[in-house]
Amino acid sequence: MTSAGFIMRLVPFALVPGVNYEYLLHAHSHLAFLGWVYNALFIGLVRTFIPNHNKPLSKYNTLFWITQAVTICMFIAFIYDGYQSPAIASLALHTVLTYVFIIYFLNDSKKYAGSLPGWMMKCALFCLFISSLGPFAIPVIKAHSLNVDNIKLAINYYLHFQYNGWFVFGLLAIIFKCLSEKVTKEPLFRWGSVLLLIGVFPAYFLSIQWVGLPHWLSRLAGLAGIMQFIGAFLVWWILLQRRDQWRDSFKHGLYKWLLLGFTIFVINCLFQMLSVFPVIYEMVFHSRNVMIAYLHWHFLGFITLSILTVFGREGWLSSNGSLFHSGLVIFISGFLIQEIYLFTQGVLSRLGMILIEMQLEILLLAAILLLTGAGLLLFTAIRRFVLRQSTSKI
């Protein structure tokens, strides 16, 4: 994923043989969704909610590797042919496999159904399911309507329930399962979680204000934004105030990275809430730079950072060494450089002010740092795997 992003930033400087920028953009975005976050949440949910001694994991292993084969085929199809029949067929097959995962997982995790992590997990899977209806609706819309805006509605529907539904609640389910019950049973923590759950559905309308929503629906969207911001803030506040009760679950300084991830999440919800105001909405959704910054703020800053923290906690990444934390520092540095630059450029452009020079060079630097950080983290994962294999043979 980061390699594809790096090549995209490299294209303006050098002719990369055989690379179609538009095809690579599609491949990059779909790999980020289906090859990184989906796989990470798949592994995290199964390993957290279904211990080895409770249920056989062979069916999940089989499903996981079939999904990897489909994902690789999808990536190759996008690279060589763009958004054509082979890529669409791979996406459809991947969606069917997600349905199989949902059925398997709901059946095997019934014992947690009434707990707070269980509610988060069920909401995540529900959002994963309903988000898939967006892409399936596009060919129907094309067959019965010439209005391009209807296709945009379906795309925004998919993005919202992936970004703000499946990604967020799948991650929260895993993290909440790892936390001490003293924390998750805090009244403010539970209220914050409930507000996040309720607000995610009407918050969809915040992303489609350009259609001219009825007044009552605009108010409902604004209320949903407020609910989600308050919910995120309450969860973050309790985590901050009660960190002595849960940071032992995230040793080797991992709890600091987790708090940073949740801080980014609160800021993201703040921007989402403020988007109810036309001036903010136009700046975010009508400026390509600000839009890219907003999406990456959520995807890299909260989702990816928190996933890496969880992987470090579970021992899938060797988090007790300096290499892991160095990789995270470099990765976050690249992320922040990219975000600050894109947001600043977008705001200055909307205000008609002088833009910062060396745009391509700065974004390439950010891509290099992101790729370097991701490479170091991958190295820790490979080293951890090799050490475990060698230990098991002794």
C-alpha positions in Angstrom: 0.0 0.0 0.0 2.7 2.5 1.0 4.8 1.3 -2.0 2.0 2.2 -4.3 1.6 5.6 -2.7 5.3 6.2 -3.1 5.2 5.3 -6.8 2.3 7.7 -7.2 4.4 10.5 -5.7 7.4 9.5 -7.8 5.5 9.6 -11.2 5.8 13.5 -11.6 9.6 13.2 -11.3 10.4 10.2 -13.4 8.7 8.1 -16.0 7.9 4.8 -14.4 7.6 2.2 -17.1 4.2 0.5 -17.4 2.5 2.7 -14.8 -0.9 4.3 -15.5 -1.5 6.8 -12.7 -5.3 6.4 -12.7 -5.0 2.6 -12.6 -2.5 2.8 -9.8 -4.7 5.2 -7.9 -7.6 2.7 -8.0 -5.3 -0.1 -7.0 -3.8 1.9 -4.1 -7.2 2.9 -2.7 -8.8 -0.6 -2.9 -5.7 -2.3 -1.5 -5.8 0.1 1.4 -9.4 -0.8 2.2 -9.5 -4.5 1.3 -5.8 -5.5 1.5 -4.8 -3.7 4.7 -7.7 -2.6 7.0 -10.0 -5.5 6.2 -7.2 -8.1 6.7 -6.0 -6.4 9.9 -9.5 -6.3 11.4 -10.2 -9.9 10.2 -7.1 -11.1 12.1 -7.6 -8.8 15.1 -11.3 -9.8 15.6 -10.7 -13.6 15.2 -7.6 -13.6 17.5 -9.3 -11.4 20.1 -12.8 -12.8 20.2 -12.2 -16.5 19.3 -9.4 -18.0 21.3 -7.7 -21.2 19.9 -9.0 -23.4 22.8 -12.7 -22.4 22.2 -13.2 -22.9 18.4 -11.1 -24.5 15.7 -9.7 -21.7 13.5 -9.1 -23.8 10.3 -12.1 -22.4 8.5 -10.9 -18.8 9.2 -7.4 -19.7 8.0 -8.9 -21.1 4.8 -11.1 -18.1 4.3 -8.3 -15.7 5.0 -5.9 -17.2 2.4 -8.7 -17.4 -0.2 -9.3 -13.7 0.4 -5.6 -13.0 0.0 -5.6 -14.7 -3.4 -8.7 -12.7 -4.5 -7.1 -9.4 -3.2 -3.9 -10.1 -5.2 -5.9 -10.8 -8.3 -7.9 -7.5 -7.7 -4.7 -5.5 -7.3 -3.1 -6.9 -10.5 -6.4 -6.3 -12.4 -6.5 -2.7 -11.4 -2.8 -2.2 -12.2 -3.1 -3.6 -15.7 -6.7 -2.8 -16.8 -8.2 -0.3 -14.4 -11.8 -0.3 -13.3 -12.8 -3.0 -15.8 -14.5 -6.4 -15.7 -11.6 -8.4 -14.1 -11.3 -5.9 -11.2 -15.1 -5.6 -10.7 -15.4 -9.4 -10.7 -12.6 -9.6 -8.0 -14.4 -7.0 -5.9 -17.7 -8.9 -6.1 -16.0 -12.1 -5.1 -14.2 -10.3 -2.2 -17.6 -9.0 -1.0 -19.1 -12.5 -1.1 -16.2 -13.7 1.1 -16.9 -10.9 3.6 -20.4 -12.2 3.9 -19.0 -15.6 4.7 -16.8 -14.1 7.3 -19.7 -12.2 8.9 -21.7 -15.4 9.2 -18.8 -17.4 10.6 -17.9 -14.7 13.1 -21.3 -13.9 14.4 -22.0 -17.6 15.0 -18.7 -18.2 16.9 -18.7 -15.0 19.0 -22.2 -15.3 20.6 -20.8 -15.4 24.2 -19.7 -11.7 23.8 -22.9 -10.5 22.2 -24.1 -8.6 25.3 -20.8 -6.9 26.2 -19.7 -3.5 25.1 -17.0 -5.0 22.8 -19.6 -7.3 21.5 -21.9 -4.4 20.6 -19.1 -2.7 18.9 -18.3 -5.8 17.0 -21.9 -6.3 15.8 -22.2 -2.7 14.7 -18.9 -3.1 12.8 -20.1 -6.2 10.9 -23.4 -4.6 10.2 -21.7 -1.5 8.7 -19.4 -3.8 6.7 -22.5 -5.5 5.3 -24.6 -2.4 4.5 -21.6 -0.6 3.0 -21.3 -3.3 0.3 -24.8 -2.3 -0.9 -23.3 0.9 -2.3 -21.1 -0.6 -5.0 -23.9 -3.1 -5.9 -26.3 -0.2 -6.4 -24.0 1.6 -9.0 -24.8 -0.7 -12.0 -28.5 -0.5 -11.1 -28.3 3.3 -11.0 -26.5 3.4 -14.3 -29.2 1.2 -15.9 -32.1 3.3 -14.7 -30.7 6.8 -14.3 -28.4 9.2 -16.1 -27.9 11.4 -13.1 -24.3 11.2 -12.0 -25.2 12.6 -8.6 -27.0 9.3 -7.7 -23.7 7.4 -8.3 -21.9 9.9 -6.1 -24.5 9.2 -3.4 -23.8 5.4 -3.6 -20.0 6.0 -3.5 -20.3 8.3 -0.4 -22.6 5.7 1.2 -19.9 3.0 0.8 -17.1 5.3 2.0 -19.0 6.5 5.1 -20.0 3.1 6.4 -16.5 1.7 5.7 -14.5 4.7 7.2 -16.9 5.6 10.0 -18.6 2.3 10.5 -16.6 -0.9 9.8 -13.2 0.6 10.3 -14.0 2.5 13.5 -16.2 0.0 15.3 -14.1 -3.0 14.3 -11.1 -1.4 15.8 -12.9 -0.2 18.9 -14.2 -3.7 19.4 -10.7 -5.1 19.4 -9.3 -2.3 21.7 -12.2 -2.5 24.1 -11.8 -6.2 24.4 -8.1 -5.6 25.4 -8.9 -3.0 28.0 -9.6 -3.6 31.7 -13.3 -4.0 32.5 -12.8 -1.2 35.1 -12.4 1.1 32.2 -15.1 -0.2 29.9 -17.7 -0.2 32.7 -17.1 3.5 33.5 -20.5 5.2 32.9 -19.0 8.1 30.8 -17.0 5.5 28.7 -20.2 3.6 28.0 -22.2 6.7 27.2 -19.5 7.8 24.8 -19.6 4.4 23.1 -23.4 4.6 22.8 -23.3 8.1 21.3 -20.8 6.8 18.7 -23.0 3.9 17.8 -26.2 5.9 17.5 -24.6 8.8 15.6 -22.9 6.8 12.9 -26.0 6.2 10.8 -27.5 9.7 10.5 -23.9 11.1 10.2 -24.0 9.8 6.6 -26.0 12.9 5.6 -23.1 15.1 6.6 -21.2 13.8 3.6 -24.0 14.5 1.0 -25.1 18.0 1.9 -24.4 19.1 -1.7 -27.7 17.5 -2.7 -29.6 20.2 -0.8 -31.0 18.2 2.2 -34.4 19.2 3.7 -34.0 21.4 6.8 -34.9 18.7 9.2 -32.4 16.3 7.7 -29.6 18.9 7.9 -30.4 19.3 11.6 -30.4 15.6 12.1 -27.0 15.3 10.4 -25.7 18.2 12.6 -27.0 16.4 15.7 -25.3 13.2 14.6 -22.0 15.0 14.2 -22.3 16.5 17.7 -23.1 13.0 19.1 -20.1 11.4 17.5 -17.8 14.2 18.6 -19.0 14.0 22.3 -18.8 10.2 22.2 -15.3 10.2 20.9 -14.2 12.9 23.4 -15.7 10.9 26.4 -14.0 7.7 25.3 -10.7 9.6 24.9 -11.1 11.4 28.2 -11.7 8.3 30.2 -8.8 6.5 28.5 -6.6 9.5 29.5 -7.8 9.8 33.1 -7.7 6.0 33.7 -4.5 5.2 31.9 -3.0 3.7 35.1 -5.7 1.1 35.0 -5.1 -0.1 31.4 -1.6 0.9 30.3 -0.2 -2.4 31.6 -2.3 -4.1 28.8 -0.3 -1.9 26.3 3.3 -2.2 27.6 6.5 -0.9 26.1 5.0 2.6 25.7 2.3 1.3 23.3 -0.4 3.1 25.4 1.1 6.5 24.3 0.6 5.6 20.7 -2.9 4.4 21.4 -3.7 7.7 23.1 -2.3 9.6 20.1 -4.5 7.6 17.8 -7.6 8.4 19.8 -6.5 12.1 19.9 -6.5 12.1 16.1 -9.9 10.4 16.2 -11.4 13.1 18.4 -10.0 15.8 16.0 -11.4 13.9 13.1 -14.9 13.9 14.7 -14.5 17.6 15.4 -14.0 18.3 11.7 -16.9 16.0 10.8 -19.1 17.9 13.3 -18.0 21.3 11.9 -18.7 20.2 8.3 -22.4 21.0 9.0 -21.4 24.7 8.4 -21.4 25.5 4.7 -18.0 27.3 4.8 -16.3 24.2 6.4 -18.1 21.8 4.2 -17.1 23.6 1.0 -13.5 23.8 2.2 -13.3 20.1 3.0 -15.4 18.5 0.2 -14.6 21.0 -2.6 -10.8 21.1 -2.2 -9.0 18.0 -3.4 -6.0 18.7 -1.1 -8.2 19.1 2.0 -10.3 16.1 1.1 -7.2 13.9 0.7 -5.8 15.3 4.0 -9.1 14.6 5.8 -9.3 11.0 4.5 -5.7 10.2 5.3 -6.0 11.9 8.7 -8.6 9.3 9.6 -7.1 6.3 7.7 -3.4 6.7 8.6 -3.6 8.7 11.8 -6.3 6.8 13.7 -7.0 3.5 12.0 -3.5 2.5 10.9 -1.7 3.8 14.0 -4.2 2.0 16.3 -4.0 -1.2 14.3 -0.2 -1.1 14.6 -0.5 -0.5 18.4 -2.8 -3.5 18.7 -0.4 -5.7 16.6 2.4 -4.6 18.9 0.4 -5.6 22.0 -0.5 -9.0 20.6 3.2 -9.7 19.8 2.7 -9.8 16.0 5.2 -6.9 15.8 8.2 -6.8 18.2 7.2 -3.7 20.2 9.8 -4.0 22.9 12.7 -2.9 20.7 13.8 0.5 19.5 13.2 -0.5 15.8 9.4 -0.7 16.3 9.2 2.7 17.9 11.6 4.2 15.4 9.5 2.9 12.6 6.4 4.4 14.1 8.1 7.8 14.7 9.3 7.9 11.0 5.8 6.8 9.8 4.0 9.4 11.9 6.5 12.1 10.8 5.8 11.4 7.1 2.1 11.4 7.9 2.2 14.7 9.7 4.3 16.4 7.0 1.8 15.2 4.4 -1.3 16.3 6.4 0.0 19.8 7.3 1.1 20.5 3.8 -2.1 19.3 2.1 -4.4 21.0 4.6 -2.4 24.3 4.4 -2.3 24.2 0.6 -6.1 23.5 0.4 -7.0 26.3 2.8 -4.6 28.8 1.1 -6.1 27.9 -2.3 -9.7 28.4 -1.1 -8.7 31.8 0.3 -6.9 32.8 -2.9 -3.6 33.2 -1.2 -0.1 32.4 -2.4 0.6 28.7 -2.3 3.6 27.0 -0.7 6.3 26.1 -3.3 7.9 22.7 -3.8 4.6 20.8 -3.5 5.7 17.7 -5.3 9.0 17.5 -3.4 7.3 17.9 0.0 4.8 15.2 -0.8 7.6 12.9 -2.1 9.5 13.4 1.1 6.4 12.5 3.1 5.9 9.3 0.9 9.6 8.3 1.5 9.2 8.6 5.3 5.9 6.7 5.2 7.5 3.9 3.1 10.6 3.8 5.4 8.5 3.6 8.5 6.3 0.9 7.1 9.4 -1.0 5.9 10.9 -1.0 9.5 7.6 -2.2 10.9 7.4 -4.9 8.3 11.0 -5.9 9.2 10.0 -6.2 12.9 7.1 -8.5 12.0 9.3 -10.7 9.8 12.0 -10.9 12.5 9.3 -11.8 15.1 8.0 -14.5 12.9 11.5 -16.0 12.2 12.3 -15.9 15.9 9.1 -17.7 16.8 9.7 -20.4 14.1 13.3 -21.0 15.3 12.2 -21.1 19.0 9.4 -23.7 18.2 12.0 -26.0 16.6 14.2 -26.0 19.7 
